[in-house]
Amino acid sequence: MIRKYLLLSPGPTPVPQEILLEGAKETIHHRTPEFVKLLEETLEMTKYVFQTKYPVYVLSSSGTGALETAVVNLVNPGEKAIIVNAGKFGERWVDIAKAYGIVPVEIKLPWGKAVTPEMIEKAMKENPDAKVVFTTYSETSTGTVIDLENIAKLTKDTDVILVTDAVSGLLAEPLKMDEWGVDVVVSGAQKGWMLPPGLAFIAINDKAYAKVEKCTNSRYYFDLRRYKKSAPDNPWTTAVNLIYMLNKAVKMLKEEGIENVWARHALYGEATRAAVKALGLTFFSERPGNVLTAVNSPEGIPSSKLTKLMRDKYGVTIAAGQEPMKDEIFRISHLGYLTPFDIITGITALEFALAELGYKVEIGKGVVAAQEVLYKGLVK
């Protein structure tokens, strides 16, 4: 049988051919005026994605590098930091903080639950000496999206810095950094940006940068003072060909328009959730978003077995759960470079695999539910 693979994983996500071809261009030296000019143009354009007027710095790393950058530049050893821990990536904030001698004040929630502004407000009142709050906009391990806009209202007019991990959430969910008052936003290339892995981003406003200048934590590669001093150049060797690709990706996103990008992800998320409901399956997250849909695996069907069958036989890659949820849930991404027909293909493969593993499926029922949502969204 002819194989054609479809990535519906929450990262890496598919990359358009136009962007891939940019990466095939000749590599030039990263300190030449030609490249520095390209880097400057590209980073200036990325502000549009973050909806900010403030600097965006690019790192040659995965998204975790941007998380570590935020931690080591904003909090001193021995100081407290309020951290929302409701999944694998909230847990990562905690681990990074501990590695640098920071005292985490955890708002710890069961996986699948969403932190509320009231929970954060309570933590801030109980810990007035904690001047940084670390959140995860879209918890990729659970598919849960938080109410970041209203959380930002708690810190906007205070000296508390609000940081959010938007590695997967940026572009899939509305995020207006300046308008909402989010002080630091981090992201990663391999998600909604439609790029291969290898770049991370951190956008930081003046309020947060003032704290960077006073921070005494140990830092070298991730020292934002070096990035600011070198701007528009990068203090270290930049991933030249990935910057070519980033330049093209941001131009494509600007051409589509940020509101249309958000709407596209919302439509695909709604269609996927409609299909899941039609198949009699249930959601894992109490507040599912438009990055991915986390689904409870049917009784007797481990999600690792389901995802393996979908990948190896039907050519569609989705993700099983992580760590404690490894065989309990599966995650269908609707993130990045996808079309309505990719969603339909993914649901078809899910129906086939479920049926093959013994789950009672009316073939086509989920597909029809997704099609109805997509049709209404596309022809309105």
C-alpha positions in Angstrom: 0.0 0.0 0.0 1.3 3.5 -0.8 2.2 5.4 2.4 1.5 9.1 3.0 2.1 10.2 6.5 0.1 12.9 8.4 1.4 14.6 11.5 -1.3 15.3 14.0 1.1 15.4 16.9 1.4 18.5 19.2 4.9 19.0 18.0 6.7 18.7 15.7 3.9 19.8 13.4 3.9 19.7 9.5 6.0 22.2 7.7 4.9 23.8 4.4 7.0 23.0 1.3 7.7 26.8 0.8 9.3 27.0 4.2 11.3 23.8 3.8 12.7 25.1 0.5 13.9 28.3 2.3 16.0 26.0 4.5 17.7 24.6 1.4 19.3 27.9 0.6 23.1 28.3 0.8 24.3 28.9 4.4 26.0 32.2 4.8 28.2 33.4 7.7 26.1 34.6 10.7 28.2 37.7 11.3 27.9 39.2 7.8 25.9 42.4 7.3 23.6 40.5 4.9 22.6 38.0 7.6 22.3 40.5 10.4 20.0 42.6 8.3 17.8 39.5 7.6 17.8 38.6 11.3 16.8 42.1 12.3 14.0 42.1 9.7 12.8 38.7 10.9 12.7 39.5 14.6 10.9 42.8 13.9 8.2 40.8 12.1 7.8 38.3 14.9 6.5 41.0 17.1 3.3 40.8 15.2 2.9 37.1 16.2 3.3 38.1 19.9 1.2 41.2 19.4 3.9 43.3 21.1 6.0 46.3 20.5 8.7 44.9 22.8 11.9 43.0 21.7 11.7 39.3 20.7 14.9 37.3 21.1 15.5 34.1 19.3 17.5 31.2 20.8 18.9 28.2 18.9 17.2 25.7 21.3 14.0 23.9 21.9 11.2 25.7 23.8 12.7 24.5 27.1 15.6 26.8 26.5 13.2 29.8 26.5 11.6 28.5 29.7 15.1 28.3 31.4 15.9 31.8 30.0 12.8 33.3 31.7 13.6 31.6 35.0 17.3 32.5 35.3 16.8 36.1 34.2 14.0 37.0 36.5 14.4 35.2 39.9 17.4 35.1 42.3 18.4 32.0 44.2 16.4 31.7 47.4 13.6 33.9 46.2 10.0 32.6 45.8 8.2 32.2 42.5 4.6 31.2 42.1 4.3 28.4 39.6 1.1 26.8 38.2 1.8 23.0 38.0 -1.1 21.2 36.3 0.8 19.0 33.9 4.1 18.0 32.4 5.1 21.5 31.4 4.0 23.2 34.6 6.1 20.6 36.2 9.0 21.7 34.0 8.8 25.2 35.4 9.1 23.8 38.9 12.1 21.6 37.9 14.0 24.5 36.3 13.3 26.7 39.3 14.6 24.1 41.7 17.7 23.6 39.6 18.6 27.3 40.1 17.9 27.4 43.8 14.6 29.2 43.5 11.8 28.4 46.0 8.7 27.3 44.0 5.3 28.2 45.5 3.2 25.6 43.6 -0.4 25.9 42.6 -0.6 22.2 42.0 -3.7 20.8 40.3 -4.7 17.4 38.9 -3.8 16.9 35.3 -6.6 18.1 33.1 -7.7 20.9 35.5 -7.3 24.6 34.7 -6.0 27.2 37.1 -8.3 30.1 37.7 -7.5 33.8 38.3 -8.9 33.4 41.8 -6.3 30.6 42.6 -3.5 32.9 41.4 -4.8 35.9 43.3 -4.9 33.8 46.5 -1.3 32.6 46.0 -0.2 36.2 45.4 -1.9 37.4 48.6 -0.4 34.6 50.7 3.1 35.2 49.2 3.5 38.9 48.7 7.3 38.4 48.5 6.9 36.3 45.3 7.4 38.8 42.5 7.1 36.4 39.5 4.2 34.1 38.4 5.0 31.3 35.9 2.0 29.9 34.0 1.4 27.6 31.1 -1.0 29.0 28.5 -1.7 25.7 26.8 -0.7 22.6 28.8 0.3 20.4 26.0 0.2 17.2 28.1 -3.5 17.7 28.9 -4.9 20.0 26.2 -6.0 22.5 28.8 -5.9 26.2 28.1 -6.0 28.8 30.9 -7.8 32.1 31.2 -4.6 34.1 30.6 -6.3 37.4 29.7 -8.0 37.6 33.1 -5.0 36.3 35.0 -3.0 39.1 33.5 -5.3 41.7 35.0 -4.1 40.6 38.4 -0.5 41.5 37.7 -0.8 44.3 35.1 -0.6 47.2 37.4 1.6 45.7 40.0 5.3 45.0 40.4 4.7 41.2 39.9 5.9 39.8 36.6 3.6 37.4 34.7 5.4 34.8 32.5 3.6 32.4 30.3 4.8 29.3 28.4 3.1 29.7 25.1 5.3 27.1 23.3 2.2 25.4 21.9 -0.4 28.1 22.7 0.9 31.0 20.6 -0.9 31.2 17.3 -3.4 28.5 18.2 -5.1 30.7 20.9 -5.6 34.5 20.9 -2.7 36.1 22.8 -2.3 39.8 22.9 0.8 40.4 25.0 0.7 44.2 25.3 -3.0 44.7 25.4 -3.5 42.0 28.1 -0.4 43.0 30.0 1.5 39.7 29.9 5.1 40.6 30.7 7.0 37.6 29.2 5.9 35.2 26.6 8.0 32.2 25.5 7.4 30.0 22.5 8.9 27.3 20.3 9.2 26.9 16.5 7.9 23.4 16.1 4.3 24.2 16.9 2.0 26.9 15.4 4.9 28.6 13.7 5.0 25.8 11.1 8.7 25.3 11.5 11.0 22.3 12.3 12.3 22.1 15.8 15.4 24.2 16.7 14.3 27.7 17.5 12.8 29.2 20.7 11.5 32.7 21.3 11.2 35.0 24.3 9.3 38.3 24.2 9.9 40.6 27.2 8.5 44.0 28.1 10.3 46.9 29.8 8.7 46.1 33.2 10.2 42.6 33.1 13.5 43.6 31.6 14.1 46.0 34.5 14.1 42.9 36.7 16.5 41.2 34.4 19.1 43.9 35.0 18.8 43.4 38.8 18.8 39.6 38.8 21.9 37.9 40.3 21.2 34.4 39.2 24.0 32.5 37.3 23.5 32.6 33.6 25.7 32.6 30.4 24.1 31.3 27.2 20.7 32.3 28.4 21.7 35.8 29.7 19.2 38.2 28.2 21.6 41.1 28.9 23.9 39.7 26.2 21.0 39.4 23.8 20.0 43.0 24.3 23.6 44.2 24.0 24.1 42.3 20.7 20.8 43.2 19.1 19.9 43.2 16.3 22.6 40.5 16.1 22.6 37.4 18.3 25.4 36.9 20.9 25.9 33.3 19.8 25.9 31.4 16.5 22.5 31.7 15.1 20.8 28.8 13.3 21.1 30.5 9.9 18.9 28.3 7.7 16.2 28.2 10.4 16.1 32.0 10.3 15.6 31.8 6.5 12.6 29.5 7.3 11.3 31.7 10.1 11.4 34.7 7.8 9.2 32.9 5.3 6.9 31.5 8.0 6.2 34.9 9.6 5.5 36.4 6.2 2.9 33.6 5.5 1.3 34.2 8.9 1.1 37.9 8.4 -0.4 37.4 4.9 -3.1 35.1 6.5 -3.7 37.6 9.3 -3.4 36.8 13.0 -7.2 36.8 13.6 -7.6 34.3 10.7 -4.9 32.1 12.2 -6.7 32.1 15.5 -10.0 31.4 13.8 -8.5 28.5 11.7 -7.3 26.8 14.9 -10.6 27.4 16.6 -12.5 25.8 13.7 -10.3 22.7 13.6 -10.5 22.3 17.4 -14.3 22.6 17.3 -14.5 20.0 14.4 -12.2 17.6 16.3 -14.2 17.8 19.5 -17.5 17.3 17.6 -16.0 14.1 16.1 -14.9 12.8 19.5 -18.4 13.4 21.0 -20.0 11.7 18.0 -17.9 8.6 18.6 -19.0 8.4 22.2 -15.6 9.3 23.6 -15.0 11.7 26.4 -12.6 14.6 26.9 -9.8 14.5 29.4 -9.4 18.3 29.9 -12.0 20.4 31.8 -11.1 23.4 29.6 -10.0 22.1 26.2 -8.4 24.5 23.7 -7.5 24.8 20.1 -4.0 23.3 20.3 -5.0 19.7 20.7 -7.9 17.6 21.9 -7.0 15.2 24.8 -9.3 12.1 24.8 -9.8 9.4 27.4 -9.0 6.1 25.9 -11.8 3.5 25.8 -11.7 0.9 28.5 -9.4 -1.9 27.5 -7.6 0.0 24.8 -4.2 1.5 25.9 -3.5 4.7 24.1 0.0 3.6 23.3 -1.5 0.7 21.3 -4.0 2.9 19.6 -1.5 5.5 18.5 1.0 2.9 17.3 -1.7 1.3 15.1 -2.7 4.7 13.7 0.9 5.5 12.9 2.2 2.2 11.6 -0.8 1.0 9.6 -2.8 4.1 8.7 0.0 6.7 8.5 -1.5 9.2 11.0 0.6 10.2 14.0 -1.2 11.4 17.1 0.2 11.4 20.6 -0.4 9.1 23.6 -0.5 10.6 27.1 2.7 11.5 29.0 4.0 9.9 32.1 1.0 9.1 34.5 -1.4 9.4 31.6 0.7 7.3 29.2 -2.0 4.7 28.4 -5.0 6.6 29.7 -5.4 9.3 27.1 -4.5 10.2 23.5 -4.0 13.6 22.0 -5.1 14.8 18.6 -3.4 18.0 17.5 -5.0 20.6 15.2 -2.0 22.8 15.3 0.0 24.6 12.6 0.1 23.8 8.9 -3.1 21.7 8.5 -6.2 21.8 6.2 -9.8 20.8 6.9 -9.1 17.6 5.0 -6.2 16.7 7.3 -8.7 16.8 10.2 -11.1 14.5 8.3 -8.3 12.1 7.4 -7.2 12.0 11.1 -10.7 11.2 12.3 -11.0 8.5 9.6 -7.8 6.9 10.8 -9.0 7.1 14.4 -12.3 5.4 13.5 -10.5 2.6 11.7 -8.0 2.0 14.5 -10.7 2.0 17.2 -12.8 -0.4 15.3 -9.8 -2.7 14.7 -9.1 -2.7 18.5 -12.6 -3.7 19.4 -14.3 -0.4 20.2 -17.8 -0.2 18.8 -17.7 2.4 16.1 -20.2 3.4 13.5 -17.7 4.1 10.7 -18.1 7.7 9.4 -20.1 9.1 12.3 -17.1 11.1 13.7 -16.2 12.1 10.2 -19.6 13.5 9.4 -19.7 15.4 12.7 -16.4 17.0 11.8 -17.5 17.7 8.3 -20.6 19.5 9.5 -18.6 21.9 11.7 -16.0 22.5 9.0 -18.6 23.1 6.3 -20.4 25.7 8.4 -17.1 27.4 9.3 -15.8 27.5 5.7 -18.9 28.6 3.9 -20.2 31.2 6.3 
